[in-house]
């Protein structure tokens, strides 16, 4: 998987996080985002975004960062 695909995953994770900030509770928001990623993202996508978080993660929004950290 290339840099372009990683950039797309980062963008999607950030968009999902941004769409779930209405709750007002970061823990609950991150859990909702993590649930979404777990249900709808392929295993390879989740692995790539987890690897990105472990190596850098700087482009992920705080909620997205928390959500990715919760992925199995």
mmCIF file as Biopython writes it, N, C-alpha, C and O atoms, coordinates in Angstrom:
data_model
#
loop_
_atom_site.group_PDB
_atom_site.id
_atom_site.type_symbol
_atom_site.label_atom_id
_atom_site.label_alt_id
_atom_site.label_comp_id
_atom_site.label_asym_id
_atom_site.label_entity_id
_atom_site.label_seq_id
_atom_site.pdbx_PDB_ins_code
_atom_site.Cartn_x
_atom_site.Cartn_y
_atom_site.Cartn_z
_atom_site.occupancy
_atom_site.B_iso_or_equiv
_atom_site.auth_seq_id
_atom_site.auth_asym_id
_atom_site.pdbx_PDB_model_num
ATOM 1   N N  . UNK A ? 1  ? 0.845   -1.186 0.000  1.0 0.0 1  A 1 
ATOM 2   C CA . UNK A ? 1  ? 0.000   0.000  0.000  1.0 0.0 1  A 1 
ATOM 3   C C  . UNK A ? 1  ? 0.883   1.239  0.000  1.0 0.0 1  A 1 
ATOM 4   O O  . UNK A ? 1  ? 1.846   1.348  0.758  1.0 0.0 1  A 1 
ATOM 5   N N  . UNK A ? 2  ? 0.529   2.146  -0.854 1.0 0.0 2  A 1 
ATOM 6   C CA . UNK A ? 2  ? 1.368   3.308  -1.033 1.0 0.0 2  A 1 
ATOM 7   C C  . UNK A ? 2  ? 0.973   4.489  -0.166 1.0 0.0 2  A 1 
ATOM 8   O O  . UNK A ? 2  ? 0.020   4.437  0.611  1.0 0.0 2  A 1 
ATOM 9   N N  . UNK A ? 3  ? 1.739   5.548  -0.329 1.0 0.0 3  A 1 
ATOM 10  C CA . UNK A ? 3  ? 1.507   6.780  0.430  1.0 0.0 3  A 1 
ATOM 11  C C  . UNK A ? 3  ? 0.150   7.389  0.089  1.0 0.0 3  A 1 
ATOM 12  O O  . UNK A ? 3  ? -0.520  7.947  0.958  1.0 0.0 3  A 1 
ATOM 13  N N  . UNK A ? 4  ? -0.254  7.280  -1.177 1.0 0.0 4  A 1 
ATOM 14  C CA . UNK A ? 4  ? -1.549  7.842  -1.574 1.0 0.0 4  A 1 
ATOM 15  C C  . UNK A ? 4  ? -2.689  7.162  -0.815 1.0 0.0 4  A 1 
ATOM 16  O O  . UNK A ? 4  ? -3.611  7.826  -0.341 1.0 0.0 4  A 1 
ATOM 17  N N  . UNK A ? 5  ? -2.618  5.832  -0.703 1.0 0.0 5  A 1 
ATOM 18  C CA . UNK A ? 5  ? -3.669  5.118  0.019  1.0 0.0 5  A 1 
ATOM 19  C C  . UNK A ? 5  ? -3.644  5.483  1.501  1.0 0.0 5  A 1 
ATOM 20  O O  . UNK A ? 5  ? -4.697  5.652  2.117  1.0 0.0 5  A 1 
ATOM 21  N N  . UNK A ? 6  ? -2.457  5.603  2.072  1.0 0.0 6  A 1 
ATOM 22  C CA . UNK A ? 6  ? -2.354  5.998  3.473  1.0 0.0 6  A 1 
ATOM 23  C C  . UNK A ? 6  ? -2.969  7.381  3.674  1.0 0.0 6  A 1 
ATOM 24  O O  . UNK A ? 6  ? -3.701  7.603  4.638  1.0 0.0 6  A 1 
ATOM 25  N N  . UNK A ? 7  ? -2.671  8.312  2.762  1.0 0.0 7  A 1 
ATOM 26  C CA . UNK A ? 7  ? -3.251  9.648  2.863  1.0 0.0 7  A 1 
ATOM 27  C C  . UNK A ? 7  ? -4.778  9.588  2.819  1.0 0.0 7  A 1 
ATOM 28  O O  . UNK A ? 7  ? -5.451  10.329 3.535  1.0 0.0 7  A 1 
ATOM 29  N N  . UNK A ? 8  ? -5.318  8.714  1.985  1.0 0.0 8  A 1 
ATOM 30  C CA . UNK A ? 8  ? -6.776  8.548  1.905  1.0 0.0 8  A 1 
ATOM 31  C C  . UNK A ? 8  ? -7.334  8.011  3.217  1.0 0.0 8  A 1 
ATOM 32  O O  . UNK A ? 8  ? -8.386  8.460  3.673  1.0 0.0 8  A 1 
ATOM 33  N N  . UNK A ? 9  ? -6.640  7.056  3.825  1.0 0.0 9  A 1 
ATOM 34  C CA . UNK A ? 9  ? -7.099  6.494  5.094  1.0 0.0 9  A 1 
ATOM 35  C C  . UNK A ? 9  ? -7.077  7.553  6.197  1.0 0.0 9  A 1 
ATOM 36  O O  . UNK A ? 9  ? -7.998  7.632  7.010  1.0 0.0 9  A 1 
ATOM 37  N N  . UNK A ? 10 ? -6.030  8.355  6.215  1.0 0.0 10 A 1 
ATOM 38  C CA . UNK A ? 10 ? -5.928  9.430  7.211  1.0 0.0 10 A 1 
ATOM 39  C C  . UNK A ? 10 ? -7.090  10.402 7.029  1.0 0.0 10 A 1 
ATOM 40  O O  . UNK A ? 10 ? -7.744  10.794 7.995  1.0 0.0 10 A 1 
ATOM 41  N N  . UNK A ? 11 ? -7.334  10.781 5.788  1.0 0.0 11 A 1 
ATOM 42  C CA . UNK A ? 11 ? -8.423  11.721 5.494  1.0 0.0 11 A 1 
ATOM 43  C C  . UNK A ? 11 ? -9.774  11.139 5.919  1.0 0.0 11 A 1 
ATOM 44  O O  . UNK A ? 11 ? -10.585 11.828 6.538  1.0 0.0 11 A 1 
ATOM 45  N N  . UNK A ? 12 ? -10.009 9.868  5.583  1.0 0.0 12 A 1 
ATOM 46  C CA . UNK A ? 12 ? -11.280 9.237  5.953  1.0 0.0 12 A 1 
ATOM 47  C C  . UNK A ? 12 ? -11.433 9.146  7.471  1.0 0.0 12 A 1 
ATOM 48  O O  . UNK A ? 12 ? -12.502 9.446  8.003  1.0 0.0 12 A 1 
ATOM 49  N N  . UNK A ? 13 ? -10.378 8.735  8.168  1.0 0.0 13 A 1 
ATOM 50  C CA . UNK A ? 13 ? -10.451 8.625  9.627  1.0 0.0 13 A 1 
ATOM 51  C C  . UNK A ? 13 ? -10.747 9.986  10.250 1.0 0.0 13 A 1 
ATOM 52  O O  . UNK A ? 13 ? -11.543 10.087 11.184 1.0 0.0 13 A 1 
ATOM 53  N N  . UNK A ? 14 ? -10.105 11.028 9.730  1.0 0.0 14 A 1 
ATOM 54  C CA . UNK A ? 14 ? -10.342 12.376 10.244 1.0 0.0 14 A 1 
ATOM 55  C C  . UNK A ? 14 ? -11.768 12.841 9.950  1.0 0.0 14 A 1 
ATOM 56  O O  . UNK A ? 14 ? -12.384 13.505 10.783 1.0 0.0 14 A 1 
ATOM 57  N N  . UNK A ? 15 ? -12.300 12.498 8.772  1.0 0.0 15 A 1 
ATOM 58  C CA . UNK A ? 15 ? -13.672 12.886 8.438  1.0 0.0 15 A 1 
ATOM 59  C C  . UNK A ? 15 ? -14.668 12.183 9.353  1.0 0.0 15 A 1 
ATOM 60  O O  . UNK A ? 15 ? -15.622 12.799 9.827  1.0 0.0 15 A 1 
ATOM 61  N N  . UNK A ? 16 ? -14.447 10.902 9.601  1.0 0.0 16 A 1 
ATOM 62  C CA . UNK A ? 16 ? -15.335 10.153 10.503 1.0 0.0 16 A 1 
ATOM 63  C C  . UNK A ? 16 ? -15.266 10.755 11.898 1.0 0.0 16 A 1 
ATOM 64  O O  . UNK A ? 16 ? -16.290 10.910 12.563 1.0 0.0 16 A 1 
ATOM 65  N N  . UNK A ? 17 ? -14.066 11.093 12.341 1.0 0.0 17 A 1 
ATOM 66  C CA . UNK A ? 17 ? -13.908 11.713 13.659 1.0 0.0 17 A 1 
ATOM 67  C C  . UNK A ? 17 ? -14.623 13.058 13.706 1.0 0.0 17 A 1 
ATOM 68  O O  . UNK A ? 17 ? -15.327 13.354 14.672 1.0 0.0 17 A 1 
ATOM 69  N N  . UNK A ? 18 ? -14.447 13.873 12.672 1.0 0.0 18 A 1 
ATOM 70  C CA . UNK A ? 18 ? -15.074 15.201 12.635 1.0 0.0 18 A 1 
ATOM 71  C C  . UNK A ? 18 ? -16.594 15.095 12.641 1.0 0.0 18 A 1 
ATOM 72  O O  . UNK A ? 18 ? -17.275 15.962 13.188 1.0 0.0 18 A 1 
ATOM 73  N N  . UNK A ? 19 ? -17.126 14.041 12.037 1.0 0.0 19 A 1 
ATOM 74  C CA . UNK A ? 19 ? -18.574 13.853 11.986 1.0 0.0 19 A 1 
ATOM 75  C C  . UNK A ? 19 ? -19.145 13.346 13.306 1.0 0.0 19 A 1 
ATOM 76  O O  . UNK A ? 19 ? -20.364 13.286 13.467 1.0 0.0 19 A 1 
ATOM 77  N N  . UNK A ? 20 ? -18.296 12.987 14.237 1.0 0.0 20 A 1 
ATOM 78  C CA . UNK A ? 20 ? -18.768 12.452 15.512 1.0 0.0 20 A 1 
ATOM 79  C C  . UNK A ? 20 ? -18.373 13.330 16.694 1.0 0.0 20 A 1 
ATOM 80  O O  . UNK A ? 20 ? -18.338 12.852 17.828 1.0 0.0 20 A 1 
ATOM 81  N N  . UNK A ? 21 ? -18.076 14.597 16.452 1.0 0.0 21 A 1 
ATOM 82  C CA . UNK A ? 21 ? -17.674 15.482 17.550 1.0 0.0 21 A 1 
ATOM 83  C C  . UNK A ? 21 ? -18.866 16.154 18.223 1.0 0.0 21 A 1 
ATOM 84  O O  . UNK A ? 21 ? -18.686 16.961 19.135 1.0 0.0 21 A 1 
ATOM 85  N N  . UNK A ? 22 ? -20.075 15.833 17.785 1.0 0.0 22 A 1 
ATOM 86  C CA . UNK A ? 22 ? -21.275 16.464 18.341 1.0 0.0 22 A 1 
ATOM 87  C C  . UNK A ? 22 ? -21.643 15.941 19.725 1.0 0.0 22 A 1 
ATOM 88  O O  . UNK A ? 22 ? -22.468 16.543 20.411 1.0 0.0 22 A 1 
ATOM 89  N N  . UNK A ? 23 ? -21.057 14.855 20.135 1.0 0.0 23 A 1 
ATOM 90  C CA . UNK A ? 23 ? -21.421 14.236 21.419 1.0 0.0 23 A 1 
ATOM 91  C C  . UNK A ? 23 ? -20.911 15.062 22.595 1.0 0.0 23 A 1 
ATOM 92  O O  . UNK A ? 23 ? -21.590 15.202 23.612 1.0 0.0 23 A 1 
ATOM 93  N N  . UNK A ? 24 ? -19.712 15.603 22.444 1.0 0.0 24 A 1 
ATOM 94  C CA . UNK A ? 24 ? -19.145 16.425 23.500 1.0 0.0 24 A 1 
ATOM 95  C C  . UNK A ? 24 ? -18.347 15.651 24.535 1.0 0.0 24 A 1 
ATOM 96  O O  . UNK A ? 24 ? -17.908 16.219 25.535 1.0 0.0 24 A 1 
ATOM 97  N N  . UNK A ? 25 ? -18.156 14.359 24.302 1.0 0.0 25 A 1 
ATOM 98  C CA . UNK A ? 25 ? -17.384 13.493 25.198 1.0 0.0 25 A 1 
ATOM 99  C C  . UNK A ? 25 ? -16.346 12.775 24.343 1.0 0.0 25 A 1 
ATOM 100 O O  . UNK A ? 25 ? -16.684 11.879 23.569 1.0 0.0 25 A 1 
ATOM 101 N N  . UNK A ? 26 ? -15.088 13.169 24.483 1.0 0.0 26 A 1 
ATOM 102 C CA . UNK A ? 26 ? -14.039 12.617 23.612 1.0 0.0 26 A 1 
ATOM 103 C C  . UNK A ? 26 ? -13.945 11.101 23.672 1.0 0.0 26 A 1 
ATOM 104 O O  . UNK A ? 26 ? -13.716 10.454 22.651 1.0 0.0 26 A 1 
ATOM 105 N N  . UNK A ? 27 ? -14.118 10.529 24.855 1.0 0.0 27 A 1 
ATOM 106 C CA . UNK A ? 27 ? -14.026 9.074  24.986 1.0 0.0 27 A 1 
ATOM 107 C C  . UNK A ? 27 ? -15.138 8.395  24.195 1.0 0.0 27 A 1 
ATOM 108 O O  . UNK A ? 27 ? -14.889 7.427  23.477 1.0 0.0 27 A 1 
ATOM 109 N N  . UNK A ? 28 ? -16.351 8.893  24.323 1.0 0.0 28 A 1 
ATOM 110 C CA . UNK A ? 28 ? -17.489 8.325  23.594 1.0 0.0 28 A 1 
ATOM 111 C C  . UNK A ? 28 ? -17.340 8.540  22.095 1.0 0.0 28 A 1 
ATOM 112 O O  . UNK A ? 28 ? -17.675 7.659  21.303 1.0 0.0 28 A 1 
ATOM 113 N N  . UNK A ? 29 ? -16.843 9.701  21.706 1.0 0.0 29 A 1 
ATOM 114 C CA . UNK A ? 29 ? -16.636 9.991  20.286 1.0 0.0 29 A 1 
ATOM 115 C C  . UNK A ? 29 ? -15.606 9.040  19.696 1.0 0.0 29 A 1 
ATOM 116 O O  . UNK A ? 29 ? -15.817 8.484  18.618 1.0 0.0 29 A 1 
ATOM 117 N N  . UNK A ? 30 ? -14.499 8.852  20.391 1.0 0.0 30 A 1 
ATOM 118 C CA . UNK A ? 30 ? -13.454 7.950  19.912 1.0 0.0 30 A 1 
ATOM 119 C C  . UNK A ? 30 ? -13.972 6.518  19.816 1.0 0.0 30 A 1 
ATOM 120 O O  . UNK A ? 30 ? -13.618 5.787  18.891 1.0 0.0 30 A 1 
ATOM 121 N N  . UNK A ? 31 ? -14.805 6.121  20.766 1.0 0.0 31 A 1 
ATOM 122 C CA . UNK A ? 31 ? -15.376 4.775  20.742 1.0 0.0 31 A 1 
ATOM 123 C C  . UNK A ? 31 ? -16.293 4.599  19.530 1.0 0.0 31 A 1 
ATOM 124 O O  . UNK A ? 31 ? -16.276 3.549  18.888 1.0 0.0 31 A 1 
ATOM 125 N N  . UNK A ? 32 ? -17.090 5.618  19.215 1.0 0.0 32 A 1 
ATOM 126 C CA . UNK A ? 32 ? -17.965 5.550  18.035 1.0 0.0 32 A 1 
ATOM 127 C C  . UNK A ? 32 ? -17.143 5.435  16.759 1.0 0.0 32 A 1 
ATOM 128 O O  . UNK A ? 32 ? -17.481 4.655  15.868 1.0 0.0 32 A 1 
ATOM 129 N N  . UNK A ? 33 ? -16.071 6.202  16.669 1.0 0.0 33 A 1 
ATOM 130 C CA . UNK A ? 33 ? -15.211 6.154  15.485 1.0 0.0 33 A 1 
ATOM 131 C C  . UNK A ? 33 ? -14.535 4.777  15.390 1.0 0.0 33 A 1 
ATOM 132 O O  . UNK A ? 33 ? -14.473 4.188  14.312 1.0 0.0 33 A 1 
ATOM 133 N N  . UNK A ? 34 ? -14.037 4.278  16.505 1.0 0.0 34 A 1 
ATOM 134 C CA . UNK A ? 34 ? -13.394 2.956  16.509 1.0 0.0 34 A 1 
ATOM 135 C C  . UNK A ? 34 ? -14.387 1.868  16.082 1.0 0.0 34 A 1 
ATOM 136 O O  . UNK A ? 34 ? -14.034 0.963  15.327 1.0 0.0 34 A 1 
ATOM 137 N N  . UNK A ? 35 ? -15.623 1.962  16.565 1.0 0.0 35 A 1 
ATOM 138 C CA . UNK A ? 35 ? -16.648 0.989  16.164 1.0 0.0 35 A 1 
ATOM 139 C C  . UNK A ? 35 ? -16.905 1.054  14.664 1.0 0.0 35 A 1 
ATOM 140 O O  . UNK A ? 35 ? -17.036 0.024  14.004 1.0 0.0 35 A 1 
ATOM 141 N N  . UNK A ? 36 ? -16.975 2.256  14.137 1.0 0.0 36 A 1 
ATOM 142 C CA . UNK A ? 36 ? -17.190 2.420  12.699 1.0 0.0 36 A 1 
ATOM 143 C C  . UNK A ? 36 ? -16.036 1.792  11.909 1.0 0.0 36 A 1 
ATOM 144 O O  . UNK A ? 36 ? -16.267 1.041  10.961 1.0 0.0 36 A 1 
ATOM 145 N N  . UNK A ? 37 ? -14.811 2.096  12.295 1.0 0.0 37 A 1 
ATOM 146 C CA . UNK A ? 37 ? -13.648 1.554  11.593 1.0 0.0 37 A 1 
ATOM 147 C C  . UNK A ? 37 ? -13.629 0.030  11.690 1.0 0.0 37 A 1 
ATOM 148 O O  . UNK A ? 37 ? -13.325 -0.655 10.713 1.0 0.0 37 A 1 
ATOM 149 N N  . UNK A ? 38 ? -13.953 -0.495 12.862 1.0 0.0 38 A 1 
ATOM 150 C CA . UNK A ? 38 ? -13.960 -1.950 13.053 1.0 0.0 38 A 1 
ATOM 151 C C  . UNK A ? 38 ? -14.980 -2.630 12.150 1.0 0.0 38 A 1 
ATOM 152 O O  . UNK A ? 38 ? -14.719 -3.702 11.604 1.0 0.0 38 A 1 
ATOM 153 N N  . UNK A ? 39 ? -16.139 -2.005 11.997 1.0 0.0 39 A 1 
ATOM 154 C CA . UNK A ? 39 ? -17.222 -2.613 11.211 1.0 0.0 39 A 1 
ATOM 155 C C  . UNK A ? 39 ? -17.016 -2.479 9.704  1.0 0.0 39 A 1 
ATOM 156 O O  . UNK A ? 39 ? -17.321 -3.406 8.954  1.0 0.0 39 A 1 
ATOM 157 N N  . UNK A ? 40 ? -16.503 -1.337 9.255  1.0 0.0 40 A 1 
ATOM 158 C CA . UNK A ? 40 ? -16.547 -1.030 7.836  1.0 0.0 40 A 1 
ATOM 159 C C  . UNK A ? 40 ? -15.202 -1.016 7.122  1.0 0.0 40 A 1 
ATOM 160 O O  . UNK A ? 40 ? -15.166 -1.018 5.892  1.0 0.0 40 A 1 
ATOM 161 N N  . UNK A ? 41 ? -14.113 -1.002 7.847  1.0 0.0 41 A 1 
ATOM 162 C CA . UNK A ? 41 ? -12.804 -0.997 7.194  1.0 0.0 41 A 1 
ATOM 163 C C  . UNK A ? 41 ? -12.256 -2.409 7.098  1.0 0.0 41 A 1 
ATOM 164 O O  . UNK A ? 41 ? -12.422 -3.219 8.011  1.0 0.0 41 A 1 
ATOM 165 N N  . UNK A ? 42 ? -11.602 -2.692 5.985  1.0 0.0 42 A 1 
ATOM 166 C CA . UNK A ? 42 ? -10.945 -3.987 5.790  1.0 0.0 42 A 1 
ATOM 167 C C  . UNK A ? 42 ? -9.787  -4.118 6.779  1.0 0.0 42 A 1 
ATOM 168 O O  . UNK A ? 42 ? -9.221  -3.125 7.235  1.0 0.0 42 A 1 
ATOM 169 N N  . UNK A ? 43 ? -9.457  -5.349 7.092  1.0 0.0 43 A 1 
ATOM 170 C CA . UNK A ? 43 ? -8.358  -5.621 8.030  1.0 0.0 43 A 1 
ATOM 171 C C  . UNK A ? 43 ? -7.073  -4.912 7.590  1.0 0.0 43 A 1 
ATOM 172 O O  . UNK A ? 43 ? -6.347  -4.367 8.421  1.0 0.0 43 A 1 
ATOM 173 N N  . UNK A ? 44 ? -6.798  -4.921 6.285  1.0 0.0 44 A 1 
ATOM 174 C CA . UNK A ? 44 ? -5.571  -4.290 5.777  1.0 0.0 44 A 1 
ATOM 175 C C  . UNK A ? 44 ? -5.592  -2.777 5.998  1.0 0.0 44 A 1 
ATOM 176 O O  . UNK A ? 44 ? -4.554  -2.179 6.279  1.0 0.0 44 A 1 
ATOM 177 N N  . UNK A ? 45 ? -6.763  -2.156 5.872  1.0 0.0 45 A 1 
ATOM 178 C CA . UNK A ? 45 ? -6.885  -0.718 6.104  1.0 0.0 45 A 1 
ATOM 179 C C  . UNK A ? 45 ? -6.621  -0.395 7.572  1.0 0.0 45 A 1 
ATOM 180 O O  . UNK A ? 45 ? -5.900  0.549  7.893  1.0 0.0 45 A 1 
ATOM 181 N N  . UNK A ? 46 ? -7.215  -1.191 8.454  1.0 0.0 46 A 1 
ATOM 182 C CA . UNK A ? 46 ? -7.024  -0.971 9.897  1.0 0.0 46 A 1 
ATOM 183 C C  . UNK A ? 46 ? -5.560  -1.173 10.276 1.0 0.0 46 A 1 
ATOM 184 O O  . UNK A ? 46 ? -5.016  -0.419 11.083 1.0 0.0 46 A 1 
ATOM 185 N N  . UNK A ? 47 ? -4.924  -2.182 9.699  1.0 0.0 47 A 1 
ATOM 186 C CA . UNK A ? 47 ? -3.509  -2.437 9.995  1.0 0.0 47 A 1 
ATOM 187 C C  . UNK A ? 47 ? -2.650  -1.268 9.538  1.0 0.0 47 A 1 
ATOM 188 O O  . UNK A ? 47 ? -1.728  -0.862 10.246 1.0 0.0 47 A 1 
ATOM 189 N N  . UNK A ? 48 ? -2.941  -0.727 8.368  1.0 0.0 48 A 1 
ATOM 190 C CA . UNK A ? 48 ? -2.124  0.365  7.846  1.0 0.0 48 A 1 
ATOM 191 C C  . UNK A ? 48 ? -2.286  1.622  8.698  1.0 0.0 48 A 1 
ATOM 192 O O  . UNK A ? 48 ? -1.299  2.302  8.979  1.0 0.0 48 A 1 
ATOM 193 N N  . UNK A ? 49 ? -3.507  1.940  9.112  1.0 0.0 49 A 1 
ATOM 194 C CA . UNK A ? 49 ? -3.705  3.157  9.909  1.0 0.0 49 A 1 
ATOM 195 C C  . UNK A ? 49 ? -3.120  2.976  11.310 1.0 0.0 49 A 1 
ATOM 196 O O  . UNK A ? 49 ? -2.626  3.939  11.897 1.0 0.0 49 A 1 
ATOM 197 N N  . UNK A ? 50 ? -3.166  1.759  11.854 1.0 0.0 50 A 1 
ATOM 198 C CA . UNK A ? 50 ? -2.520  1.484  13.158 1.0 0.0 50 A 1 
ATOM 199 C C  . UNK A ? 50 ? -1.016  1.653  13.051 1.0 0.0 50 A 1 
ATOM 200 O O  . UNK A ? 50 ? -0.386  2.249  13.925 1.0 0.0 50 A 1 
ATOM 201 N N  . UNK A ? 51 ? -0.437  1.121  11.970 1.0 0.0 51 A 1 
ATOM 202 C CA . UNK A ? 51 ? 1.007   1.260  11.755 1.0 0.0 51 A 1 
ATOM 203 C C  . UNK A ? 51 ? 1.385   2.731  11.643 1.0 0.0 51 A 1 
ATOM 204 O O  . UNK A ? 51 ? 2.413   3.158  12.169 1.0 0.0 51 A 1 
ATOM 205 N N  . UNK A ? 52 ? 0.556   3.496  10.962 1.0 0.0 52 A 1 
ATOM 206 C CA . UNK A ? 52 ? 0.816   4.932  10.827 1.0 0.0 52 A 1 
ATOM 207 C C  . UNK A ? 52 ? 0.774   5.609  12.190 1.0 0.0 52 A 1 
ATOM 208 O O  . UNK A ? 52 ? 1.628   6.439  12.499 1.0 0.0 52 A 1 
ATOM 209 N N  . UNK A ? 53 ? -0.210  5.260  13.002 1.0 0.0 53 A 1 
ATOM 210 C CA . UNK A ? 53 ? -0.306  5.858  14.336 1.0 0.0 53 A 1 
ATOM 211 C C  . UNK A ? 53 ? 0.942   5.542  15.157 1.0 0.0 53 A 1 
ATOM 212 O O  . UNK A ? 53 ? 1.459   6.412  15.858 1.0 0.0 53 A 1 
ATOM 213 N N  . UNK A ? 54 ? 1.424   4.314  15.076 1.0 0.0 54 A 1 
ATOM 214 C CA . UNK A ? 54 ? 2.591   3.902  15.851 1.0 0.0 54 A 1 
ATOM 215 C C  . UNK A ? 54 ? 3.881   4.561  15.355 1.0 0.0 54 A 1 
ATOM 216 O O  . UNK A ? 54 ? 4.802   4.788  16.140 1.0 0.0 54 A 1 
ATOM 217 N N  . UNK A ? 55 ? 3.950   4.868  14.061 1.0 0.0 55 A 1 
ATOM 218 C CA . UNK A ? 55 ? 5.180   5.440  13.515 1.0 0.0 55 A 1 
ATOM 219 C C  . UNK A ? 55 ? 5.173   6.970  13.498 1.0 0.0 55 A 1 
ATOM 220 O O  . UNK A ? 55 ? 6.233   7.595  13.512 1.0 0.0 55 A 1 
ATOM 221 N N  . UNK A ? 56 ? 3.983   7.572  13.467 1.0 0.0 56 A 1 
ATOM 222 C CA . UNK A ? 56 ? 3.894   9.029  13.380 1.0 0.0 56 A 1 
ATOM 223 C C  . UNK A ? 56 ? 2.554   9.489  13.943 1.0 0.0 56 A 1 
ATOM 224 O O  . UNK A ? 56 ? 2.487   9.946  15.083 1.0 0.0 56 A 1 
ATOM 225 N N  . UNK A ? 57 ? 1.502   9.373  13.164 1.0 0.0 57 A 1 
ATOM 226 C CA . UNK A ? 57 ? 0.164   9.722  13.616 1.0 0.0 57 A 1 
ATOM 227 C C  . UNK A ? 57 ? -0.130  11.206 13.681 1.0 0.0 57 A 1 
ATOM 228 O O  . UNK A ? 57 ? -1.217  11.602 14.104 1.0 0.0 57 A 1 
ATOM 229 N N  . UNK A ? 58 ? 0.817   12.034 13.272 1.0 0.0 58 A 1 
ATOM 230 C CA . UNK A ? 58 ? 0.674   13.479 13.465 1.0 0.0 58 A 1 
ATOM 231 C C  . UNK A ? 58 ? -0.460  14.104 12.665 1.0 0.0 58 A 1 
ATOM 232 O O  . UNK A ? 58 ? -0.969  15.158 13.045 1.0 0.0 58 A 1 
ATOM 233 N N  . UNK A ? 59 ? -0.863  13.481 11.570 1.0 0.0 59 A 1 
ATOM 234 C CA . UNK A ? 59 ? -1.924  14.061 10.743 1.0 0.0 59 A 1 
ATOM 235 C C  . UNK A ? 59 ? -3.322  13.642 11.200 1.0 0.0 59 A 1 
ATOM 236 O O  . UNK A ? 59 ? -4.318  14.140 10.675 1.0 0.0 59 A 1 
ATOM 237 N N  . UNK A ? 60 ? -3.404  12.746 12.158 1.0 0.0 60 A 1 
ATOM 238 C CA . UNK A ? 60 ? -4.711  12.324 12.664 1.0 0.0 60 A 1 
ATOM 239 C C  . UNK A ? 60 ? -5.227  13.319 13.695 1.0 0.0 60 A 1 
ATOM 240 O O  . UNK A ? 60 ? -4.473  13.798 14.543 1.0 0.0 60 A 1 
ATOM 241 N N  . UNK A ? 61 ? -6.508  13.622 13.615 1.0 0.0 61 A 1 
ATOM 242 C CA . UNK A ? 61 ? -7.147  14.446 14.637 1.0 0.0 61 A 1 
ATOM 243 C C  . UNK A ? 61 ? -7.114  13.691 15.969 1.0 0.0 61 A 1 
ATOM 244 O O  . UNK A ? 61 ? -7.033  12.463 15.971 1.0 0.0 61 A 1 
ATOM 245 N N  . UNK A ? 62 ? -7.174  14.396 17.094 1.0 0.0 62 A 1 
ATOM 246 C CA . UNK A ? 62 ? -7.114  13.713 18.394 1.0 0.0 62 A 1 
ATOM 247 C C  . UNK A ? 62 ? -8.140  12.587 18.556 1.0 0.0 62 A 1 
ATOM 248 O O  . UNK A ? 62 ? -7.807  11.523 19.077 1.0 0.0 62 A 1 
ATOM 249 N N  . UNK A ? 63 ? -9.374  12.806 18.118 1.0 0.0 63 A 1 
ATOM 250 C CA . UNK A ? 63 ? -10.416 11.763 18.236 1.0 0.0 63 A 1 
ATOM 251 C C  . UNK A ? 63 ? -10.041 10.572 17.359 1.0 0.0 63 A 1 
ATOM 252 O O  . UNK A ? 63 ? -10.167 9.424  17.784 1.0 0.0 63 A 1 
ATOM 253 N N  . UNK A ? 64 ? -9.584  10.840 16.146 1.0 0.0 64 A 1 
ATOM 254 C CA . UNK A ? 64 ? -9.175  9.756  15.232 1.0 0.0 64 A 1 
ATOM 255 C C  . UNK A ? 64 ? -8.003  8.987  15.814 1.0 0.0 64 A 1 
ATOM 256 O O  . UNK A ? 64 ? -7.954  7.761  15.712 1.0 0.0 64 A 1 
ATOM 257 N N  . UNK A ? 65 ? -7.059  9.695  16.423 1.0 0.0 65 A 1 
ATOM 258 C CA . UNK A ? 65 ? -5.894  9.050  17.052 1.0 0.0 65 A 1 
ATOM 259 C C  . UNK A ? 65 ? -6.340  8.106  18.161 1.0 0.0 65 A 1 
ATOM 260 O O  . UNK A ? 65 ? -5.865  6.974  18.245 1.0 0.0 65 A 1 
ATOM 261 N N  . UNK A ? 66 ? -7.249  8.569  19.011 1.0 0.0 66 A 1 
ATOM 262 C CA . UNK A ? 66 ? -7.768  7.733  20.090 1.0 0.0 66 A 1 
ATOM 263 C C  . UNK A ? 66 ? -8.494  6.513  19.529 1.0 0.0 66 A 1 
ATOM 264 O O  . UNK A ? 66 ? -8.343  5.403  20.040 1.0 0.0 66 A 1 
ATOM 265 N N  . UNK A ? 67 ? -9.282  6.724  18.476 1.0 0.0 67 A 1 
ATOM 266 C CA . UNK A ? 67 ? -10.051 5.633  17.890 1.0 0.0 67 A 1 
ATOM 267 C C  . UNK A ? 67 ? -9.130  4.573  17.293 1.0 0.0 67 A 1 
ATOM 268 O O  . UNK A ? 67 ? -9.335  3.379  17.507 1.0 0.0 67 A 1 
ATOM 269 N N  . UNK A ? 68 ? -8.127  5.001  16.554 1.0 0.0 68 A 1 
ATOM 270 C CA . UNK A ? 68 ? -7.194  4.049  15.936 1.0 0.0 68 A 1 
ATOM 271 C C  . UNK A ? 68 ? -6.443  3.264  17.017 1.0 0.0 68 A 1 
ATOM 272 O O  . UNK A ? 68 ? -6.166  2.077  16.844 1.0 0.0 68 A 1 
ATOM 273 N N  . UNK A ? 69 ? -6.119  3.921  18.116 1.0 0.0 69 A 1 
ATOM 274 C CA . UNK A ? 69 ? -5.423  3.240  19.215 1.0 0.0 69 A 1 
ATOM 275 C C  . UNK A ? 69 ? -6.280  2.134  19.823 1.0 0.0 69 A 1 
ATOM 276 O O  . UNK A ? 69 ? -5.747  1.196  20.416 1.0 0.0 69 A 1 
ATOM 277 N N  . UNK A ? 70 ? -7.605  2.233  19.681 1.0 0.0 70 A 1 
ATOM 278 C CA . UNK A ? 70 ? -8.515  1.231  20.249 1.0 0.0 70 A 1 
ATOM 279 C C  . UNK A ? 70 ? -8.719  0.032  19.329 1.0 0.0 70 A 1 
ATOM 280 O O  . UNK A ? 70 ? -9.259  -0.987 19.759 1.0 0.0 70 A 1 
ATOM 281 N N  . UNK A ? 71 ? -8.295  0.138  18.065 1.0 0.0 71 A 1 
ATOM 282 C CA . UNK A ? 71 ? -8.522  -0.954 17.106 1.0 0.0 71 A 1 
ATOM 283 C C  . UNK A ? 71 ? -7.713  -2.190 17.485 1.0 0.0 71 A 1 
ATOM 284 O O  . UNK A ? 71 ? -6.595  -2.095 17.991 1.0 0.0 71 A 1 
ATOM 285 N N  . UNK A ? 72 ? -8.300  -3.334 17.228 1.0 0.0 72 A 1 
ATOM 286 C CA . UNK A ? 72 ? -7.631  -4.620 17.455 1.0 0.0 72 A 1 
ATOM 287 C C  . UNK A ? 72 ? -6.942  -5.075 16.210 1.0 0.0 72 A 1 
ATOM 288 O O  . UNK A ? 72 ? -6.322  -6.139 16.201 1.0 0.0 72 A 1 
#
